[in-house]
Amino acid sequence: MGYESGHRNHLTRACKGSFLFRAMKTQIQQIDPKYTKALEKAKIALMIQRDTAFFCEIAFSLKYVWTEEVPTAATDGVHMYLNPEWFMQWSPEQRIGLILHESLHVAYMHMVRKQSRDHKLYNIAADHVINLAITERGMKIPDGGYCDSKYYGMFSEQVYELLKKEADQNPNSPLNMPDMNGAFGEDLLDPPPGMTAEDVEVAVQQTLIRAQIRSREENDSPGTIPGELELFINGLLNPKLPWQKILQKYLNTFSKTDYSMKKPNRRFFPEYYLPSMSSYSLMDITIAVDISGSVTDHDFKTFISEIAGIFKMMKPRKITLIQFDTSIKSVDDLNGFSDLMQVKFIGRGGTDIGELIKWTNDNKPQLLMVFTDGEFHFKNHHTKQNVLWLIHENPKFKPVFGKAIHYDIHKS
């Protein structure tokens, strides 16, 4: 977290690469109850504060690990590592701030955004951004935290460039001193063993969307979510395809047997306020996602955005989500955004639509939508059900049955 207090210890760059493996082996098994009690009190205190639903969702998504391997606190995007003695030295209010600080490192995905930049300088830059956001809300941080108001409103990358310029032009700058890590040290860690940066990024994105949903459900005040994060989340949920137009032809073929008060029947309005028939909520939509090896993590994120767009625009009662490669790997019923964000994507093998088409013939959804790059053979597979192929990066794809819509998955 880059704090500059007089605490002697700091996490040096030399141990950054090996910390994760040692910390996982040396986490404290028999922790003093006073530490866990203090942590729980800090979590509860954060939760009961006004307009904190967004931040709580992020903070509570992390796995907390007590360890003496880290002298202060740190995060890899999945865990929050806490040194118990260091944690206890701060006031109850400051403990809330430090939990929020590590959580916001995750929310802003600083571990991923750092890329090849100087680790220490980027860590300091990220700390300025985070601590300014925390103190602006009237919350406290541990003493000496990097929190210069001249960086207010900047992204971490912008602050980094200013810090790097200062360090490069002035060899005697405090930024060039080895002990400028501060009490928190360099608390941005590499992904945990078995995970890539992309894995962490996808997991955090799902947490951010869940956090935004929770914030809305709890009626947090407008502006509660930091502007940079709000824009990023809205970008994740911004579908590229005009689903209302695409699905309209299928809606027209479905029987209208339900009524809705959302749109009153204009023939009798305003003398009588009668419901009109609505078919959106009746749509039995099945979405199949190709999770084969040829589909990238970026593709998955786009698929999530498009499915979220269908929920937002069409408000279907339910979506059945199928993951497949050479066979069906999972079938999930989704009733809204929250269910979508809980889905864990599996993979990855080749691609074979045989089992998917058999499922379609057995279950007969009104519409099957398949997100895929089309790198497979139809063989003798066939169905009489409505099928919509959403094809990217494969302009030569021609379906044997159903309709294909080609689009550029990388186009903003």
C-alpha positions as CSV (number, residue, x, y, z in Angstrom):
1,M,0.0,0.0,0.0
2,G,3.1,2.2,0.0
3,Y,2.7,3.8,3.4
4,E,5.6,6.0,4.6
5,S,5.2,5.6,8.4
6,G,8.1,4.7,10.7
7,H,7.4,1.0,10.6
8,R,10.7,-0.8,10.1
9,N,9.6,-3.6,7.8
10,H,8.7,-3.4,4.2
11,L,8.1,-5.9,1.4
12,T,11.2,-5.6,-0.8
13,R,11.3,-6.1,-4.5
14,A,13.7,-9.0,-4.0
15,C,11.0,-11.2,-2.4
16,K,8.2,-10.2,-4.7
17,G,8.6,-13.1,-7.1
18,S,8.8,-15.8,-4.4
19,F,6.4,-14.5,-1.8
20,L,3.3,-16.2,-3.0
21,F,4.6,-19.7,-2.8
22,R,6.1,-19.2,0.6
23,A,3.1,-17.3,2.0
24,M,0.7,-20.0,1.0
25,K,2.9,-22.6,2.9
26,T,3.4,-20.4,5.9
27,Q,0.0,-18.9,6.6
28,I,-0.8,-18.9,10.3
29,Q,-2.9,-22.0,11.1
30,Q,-3.7,-21.2,14.8
31,I,-4.4,-17.5,14.7
32,D,-5.1,-15.6,17.9
33,P,-8.9,-15.0,18.2
34,K,-8.3,-11.3,18.9
35,Y,-7.0,-10.9,15.3
36,T,-10.0,-12.5,13.6
37,K,-12.3,-10.6,15.9
38,A,-10.7,-7.3,15.0
39,L,-11.0,-8.2,11.3
40,E,-14.6,-9.1,11.6
41,K,-15.4,-5.9,13.4
42,A,-13.7,-3.9,10.6
43,K,-15.7,-5.8,7.9
44,I,-19.0,-5.2,9.8
45,A,-18.1,-1.5,10.3
46,L,-17.6,-1.2,6.6
47,M,-20.8,-3.0,5.8
48,I,-23.0,-0.8,8.0
49,Q,-21.7,2.5,6.6
50,R,-23.9,4.2,4.1
51,D,-23.4,3.6,0.4
52,T,-20.8,0.9,0.8
53,A,-22.5,-2.1,-0.9
54,F,-20.2,-1.8,-3.9
55,F,-17.1,-1.8,-1.9
56,C,-18.3,-4.6,0.5
57,E,-19.0,-6.9,-2.5
58,I,-15.4,-6.6,-3.6
59,A,-13.9,-6.8,-0.1
60,F,-15.9,-9.9,0.8
61,S,-15.0,-11.6,-2.4
62,L,-11.4,-11.9,-1.4
63,K,-9.9,-14.8,0.6
64,Y,-8.2,-13.4,3.8
65,V,-4.9,-15.0,4.8
66,W,-3.0,-14.3,8.0
67,T,0.7,-14.6,7.4
68,E,3.9,-13.3,8.8
69,E,5.6,-13.7,5.4
70,V,4.2,-10.3,4.4
71,P,5.2,-7.6,7.0
72,T,2.2,-5.4,6.2
73,A,-0.6,-6.3,3.8
74,A,-0.8,-7.3,0.1
75,T,-3.1,-8.7,-2.6
76,D,-2.8,-10.8,-5.7
77,G,-6.4,-10.2,-6.8
78,V,-7.7,-13.3,-5.2
79,H,-6.3,-13.2,-1.6
80,M,-5.7,-10.4,0.9
81,Y,-2.7,-11.2,3.0
82,L,-2.5,-9.6,6.4
83,N,0.3,-9.5,8.9
84,P,-1.6,-9.8,12.3
85,E,0.7,-7.7,14.4
86,W,0.8,-5.0,11.8
87,F,-2.9,-5.1,11.3
88,M,-3.5,-4.6,15.1
89,Q,-1.3,-1.5,15.4
90,W,-3.9,0.6,13.7
91,S,-7.1,2.1,15.1
92,P,-10.4,0.4,14.2
93,E,-11.2,3.2,11.7
94,Q,-7.8,2.8,10.0
95,R,-8.3,-1.0,9.8
96,I,-11.4,-0.3,7.7
97,G,-9.4,2.0,5.4
98,L,-6.6,-0.5,4.9
99,I,-9.1,-3.3,4.0
100,L,-10.8,-0.9,1.6
101,H,-7.4,0.0,0.2
102,E,-6.4,-3.6,-0.7
103,S,-9.9,-4.2,-2.0
104,L,-9.6,-1.2,-4.3
105,H,-6.3,-2.4,-5.7
106,V,-8.3,-5.4,-6.8
107,A,-11.2,-3.3,-8.1
108,Y,-8.9,-1.2,-10.2
109,M,-7.1,-4.3,-11.3
110,H,-3.7,-2.6,-10.6
111,M,-2.0,-6.0,-10.6
112,V,-2.9,-6.4,-14.2
113,R,-2.6,-2.8,-15.3
114,K,1.0,-2.5,-14.0
115,Q,2.2,-4.5,-17.0
116,S,6.0,-3.9,-17.5
117,R,6.1,-0.6,-15.6
118,D,8.5,-0.2,-12.7
119,H,6.8,-2.1,-9.8
120,K,7.6,0.3,-7.0
121,L,6.7,3.5,-8.8
122,Y,3.5,2.0,-10.2
123,N,2.6,0.8,-6.7
124,I,3.0,4.3,-5.3
125,A,1.0,5.8,-8.1
126,A,-1.8,3.4,-7.5
127,D,-1.7,4.1,-3.8
128,H,-2.2,7.9,-4.4
129,V,-5.3,7.1,-6.5
130,I,-6.8,4.7,-4.0
131,N,-6.1,6.7,-0.9
132,L,-7.6,9.9,-2.4
133,A,-10.8,8.0,-3.2
134,I,-10.9,6.6,0.4
135,T,-10.2,9.9,2.2
136,E,-12.7,11.7,-0.1
137,R,-15.4,9.6,1.5
138,G,-14.3,10.7,4.9
139,M,-12.6,7.4,5.8
140,K,-9.3,7.1,7.5
141,I,-6.1,5.3,6.2
142,P,-3.0,4.2,8.2
143,D,-0.6,7.1,9.0
144,G,1.6,8.3,6.2
145,G,-0.3,6.8,3.3
146,Y,0.6,8.2,-0.2
147,C,-2.3,10.6,-0.7
148,D,-1.3,13.8,-2.6
149,S,-4.3,15.9,-3.6
150,K,-2.4,17.1,-6.7
151,Y,-3.1,13.7,-8.3
152,Y,-6.9,14.0,-7.7
153,G,-8.9,12.8,-10.6
154,M,-6.0,11.1,-12.4
155,F,-5.7,7.5,-13.4
156,S,-2.8,5.4,-11.9
157,E,-1.0,5.4,-15.3
158,Q,-1.1,9.2,-15.3
159,V,0.3,9.5,-11.8
160,Y,3.0,6.9,-12.7
161,E,4.2,9.0,-15.6
162,L,4.6,12.1,-13.4
163,L,6.4,10.0,-10.7
164,K,8.7,8.4,-13.3
165,K,9.6,11.8,-14.8
166,E,10.4,13.1,-11.3
167,A,12.6,10.1,-10.5
168,D,14.4,10.2,-13.9
169,Q,15.1,13.9,-13.7
170,N,16.2,14.0,-10.1
171,P,18.6,11.2,-8.9
172,N,18.2,12.5,-5.4
173,S,14.5,12.3,-5.4
174,P,13.0,10.3,-2.5
175,L,11.4,8.1,-5.1
176,N,14.8,6.7,-5.9
177,M,15.4,5.7,-2.3
178,P,15.2,1.9,-1.6
179,D,13.2,2.5,1.6
180,M,10.4,4.4,-0.2
181,N,8.3,1.3,-0.2
182,G,6.8,2.5,3.0
183,A,5.1,0.6,5.8
184,F,2.9,-1.3,3.4
185,G,5.7,-2.3,1.0
186,E,5.0,-3.2,-2.6
187,D,1.6,-4.8,-2.1
188,L,0.7,-5.6,-5.7
189,L,1.5,-9.3,-6.1
190,D,1.7,-11.6,-9.1
191,P,-1.3,-14.0,-9.7
192,P,-1.5,-16.9,-7.3
193,P,-0.1,-20.3,-8.4
194,G,-2.2,-22.0,-11.0
195,M,-3.7,-18.7,-12.3
196,T,-2.7,-16.3,-15.1
197,A,-3.1,-12.6,-15.2
198,E,-6.0,-13.2,-17.5
199,D,-7.7,-15.5,-15.0
200,V,-7.5,-12.9,-12.3
201,E,-8.8,-10.2,-14.7
202,V,-11.9,-12.2,-15.7
203,A,-12.6,-13.1,-12.0
204,V,-12.3,-9.4,-11.0
205,Q,-14.5,-8.3,-13.8
206,Q,-17.3,-10.6,-12.7
207,T,-16.9,-9.3,-9.1
208,L,-17.2,-5.7,-10.3
209,I,-20.4,-6.4,-12.2
210,R,-21.8,-8.2,-9.1
211,A,-20.7,-5.2,-7.0
212,Q,-22.5,-2.8,-9.3
213,I,-25.7,-4.9,-9.2
214,R,-25.5,-5.0,-5.4
215,S,-25.0,-1.3,-5.2
216,R,-28.2,-0.7,-7.2
217,E,-30.1,-3.3,-5.2
218,E,-29.1,-1.5,-2.0
219,N,-30.0,1.9,-3.5
220,D,-26.6,3.4,-3.0
221,S,-26.4,7.1,-3.8
222,P,-25.5,8.2,-7.3
223,G,-21.7,8.7,-7.6
224,T,-20.9,6.1,-5.0
225,I,-18.9,4.0,-7.5
226,P,-15.7,5.8,-8.5
227,G,-16.2,7.2,-12.0
228,E,-13.3,5.3,-13.6
229,L,-14.8,2.0,-12.4
230,E,-18.3,3.0,-13.4
231,L,-17.2,3.6,-17.0
232,F,-15.3,0.4,-17.1
233,I,-18.2,-1.7,-15.8
234,N,-20.6,-0.1,-18.2
235,G,-18.2,-1.0,-20.9
236,L,-18.3,-4.6,-19.9
237,L,-22.0,-4.6,-20.1
238,N,-22.3,-2.7,-23.4
239,P,-23.4,-5.2,-26.0
240,K,-22.3,-4.7,-29.6
241,L,-25.3,-6.4,-31.2
242,P,-28.8,-4.8,-31.5
243,W,-30.6,-7.6,-29.7
244,Q,-34.1,-6.0,-29.9
245,K,-33.9,-5.9,-33.7
246,I,-32.2,-9.4,-34.0
247,L,-34.8,-11.1,-31.8
248,Q,-37.8,-9.3,-33.1
249,K,-38.4,-11.7,-35.9
250,Y,-38.3,-14.6,-33.5
251,L,-40.6,-12.8,-31.0
252,N,-43.2,-12.4,-33.7
253,T,-43.3,-16.2,-34.2
254,F,-44.0,-17.0,-30.5
255,S,-47.5,-17.2,-29.2
256,K,-48.5,-14.2,-27.0
257,T,-50.2,-15.7,-24.0
258,D,-48.9,-13.6,-21.1
259,Y,-50.0,-10.1,-20.0
260,S,-47.9,-7.2,-18.7
261,M,-48.8,-4.0,-16.9
262,K,-45.6,-2.3,-18.1
263,K,-47.3,-1.2,-21.4
264,P,-51.0,-0.6,-21.0
265,N,-53.3,-1.6,-23.8
266,R,-53.6,1.7,-25.8
267,R,-57.0,0.8,-27.3
268,F,-58.7,1.3,-23.9
269,F,-56.3,3.9,-22.3
270,P,-56.9,6.2,-20.4
271,E,-60.5,5.2,-19.7
272,Y,-59.5,1.7,-18.7
273,Y,-56.0,0.7,-17.5
274,L,-55.8,-2.8,-19.0
275,P,-52.7,-4.9,-19.4
276,S,-51.3,-5.7,-22.9
277,M,-49.9,-9.0,-24.0
278,S,-46.2,-9.4,-23.8
279,S,-44.0,-12.1,-25.2
280,Y,-40.5,-10.9,-24.2
281,S,-40.7,-12.7,-20.8
282,L,-42.0,-15.9,-22.5
283,M,-39.0,-16.4,-24.6
284,D,-37.4,-19.7,-24.0
285,I,-33.8,-18.7,-25.0
286,T,-30.9,-21.1,-24.8
287,I,-27.5,-19.6,-25.3
288,A,-24.6,-22.0,-26.1
289,V,-21.1,-20.7,-25.6
290,D,-18.2,-22.3,-27.4
291,I,-15.4,-22.8,-24.8
292,S,-13.0,-24.6,-27.1
293,G,-9.3,-23.8,-27.2
294,S,-9.7,-21.5,-30.2
295,V,-11.8,-19.1,-28.2
296,T,-9.9,-16.5,-26.2
297,D,-10.4,-14.9,-22.8
298,H,-11.4,-11.7,-24.6
299,D,-14.0,-13.7,-26.5
300,F,-15.5,-14.9,-23.2
301,K,-15.7,-11.3,-21.9
302,T,-17.5,-10.3,-25.0
303,F,-19.9,-13.3,-24.7
304,I,-20.7,-12.2,-21.1
305,S,-21.4,-8.6,-22.3
306,E,-23.7,-9.8,-25.0
307,I,-25.7,-12.1,-22.7
308,A,-25.9,-9.2,-20.2
309,G,-27.3,-7.1,-23.1
310,I,-30.0,-9.6,-23.8
311,F,-31.1,-9.5,-20.1
312,K,-31.1,-5.7,-20.1
313,M,-32.9,-5.2,-23.4
314,M,-35.3,-8.2,-23.6
315,K,-35.8,-9.0,-20.0
316,P,-36.4,-12.7,-20.6
317,R,-37.8,-14.7,-17.7
318,K,-34.9,-17.2,-18.0
319,I,-31.9,-18.0,-20.1
320,T,-30.4,-21.4,-20.3
321,L,-26.7,-21.2,-20.7
322,I,-24.8,-24.1,-22.2
323,Q,-21.0,-24.4,-22.3
324,F,-19.6,-26.8,-24.9
325,D,-16.5,-27.9,-26.7
326,T,-16.4,-31.5,-27.9
327,S,-19.3,-32.2,-25.6
328,I,-21.6,-30.2,-23.2
329,K,-19.7,-29.2,-20.1
330,S,-22.4,-27.5,-18.2
331,V,-26.1,-26.4,-18.4
332,D,-27.2,-23.5,-16.1
333,D,-30.5,-21.7,-15.7
334,L,-30.0,-17.9,-15.4
335,N,-32.7,-15.7,-14.0
336,G,-30.7,-12.4,-14.2
337,F,-27.4,-10.6,-14.0
338,S,-26.5,-12.1,-10.7
339,D,-26.8,-15.6,-11.9
340,L,-24.7,-14.8,-15.0
341,M,-21.9,-13.4,-12.8
342,Q,-21.7,-16.6,-10.8
343,V,-21.0,-18.8,-13.8
344,K,-17.6,-20.4,-14.0
345,F,-16.3,-20.9,-17.5
346,I,-14.8,-24.3,-18.2
347,G,-12.6,-25.6,-20.9
348,R,-10.9,-26.2,-23.2
349,G,-10.9,-28.8,-25.9
350,G,-11.8,-29.0,-29.6
351,T,-15.3,-28.2,-31.0
352,D,-18.0,-30.6,-31.9
353,I,-21.7,-29.6,-32.0
354,G,-23.1,-33.1,-32.0
355,E,-24.1,-33.2,-28.3
356,L,-25.4,-29.7,-28.4
357,I,-27.7,-30.4,-31.3
358,K,-28.9,-33.6,-29.6
359,W,-29.7,-31.6,-26.5
360,T,-31.6,-29.1,-28.6
361,N,-33.7,-31.8,-30.3
362,D,-34.5,-33.3,-26.9
363,N,-35.3,-30.1,-25.1
364,K,-36.7,-28.0,-28.0
365,P,-36.0,-24.4,-26.9
366,Q,-37.8,-21.7,-28.8
367,L,-34.5,-20.3,-29.8
368,L,-30.9,-21.6,-29.6
369,M,-28.2,-18.9,-29.9
370,V,-24.6,-20.2,-30.4
371,F,-21.6,-17.9,-29.7
372,T,-18.7,-19.5,-31.6
373,D,-15.9,-18.9,-34.1
374,G,-17.5,-21.6,-36.3
375,E,-14.3,-23.7,-36.4
376,F,-16.2,-27.1,-36.6
377,H,-17.9,-29.4,-39.1
378,F,-21.7,-29.9,-39.2
379,K,-21.3,-33.6,-40.3
380,N,-24.8,-35.1,-40.2
381,H,-26.1,-33.0,-37.3
382,H,-29.4,-31.2,-37.9
383,T,-32.3,-29.7,-35.9
384,K,-35.7,-28.2,-36.8
385,Q,-35.5,-25.7,-33.9
386,N,-34.7,-22.0,-34.5
387,V,-30.9,-21.6,-34.4
388,L,-29.0,-18.3,-34.5
389,W,-25.2,-18.6,-35.0
390,L,-23.3,-15.6,-33.7
391,I,-20.0,-15.9,-35.6
392,H,-16.9,-13.8,-35.1
393,E,-13.6,-13.8,-37.0
394,N,-14.8,-16.4,-39.6
395,P,-16.4,-14.7,-42.6
396,K,-16.4,-18.0,-44.6
397,F,-18.8,-19.7,-42.1
398,K,-22.0,-20.8,-43.7
399,P,-24.6,-22.7,-41.6
400,V,-26.2,-25.9,-42.9
401,F,-29.3,-24.9,-40.8
402,G,-30.3,-21.8,-38.9
403,K,-29.2,-18.2,-39.5
404,A,-25.7,-16.8,-39.1
405,I,-24.9,-13.3,-37.9
406,H,-21.2,-12.2,-38.4
407,Y,-19.8,-9.5,-36.2
408,D,-16.4,-8.2,-35.2
409,I,-15.8,-9.3,-31.6
410,H,-12.9,-6.8,-31.2
411,K,-14.7,-3.8,-32.6
412,S,-15.5,-1.2,-29.9
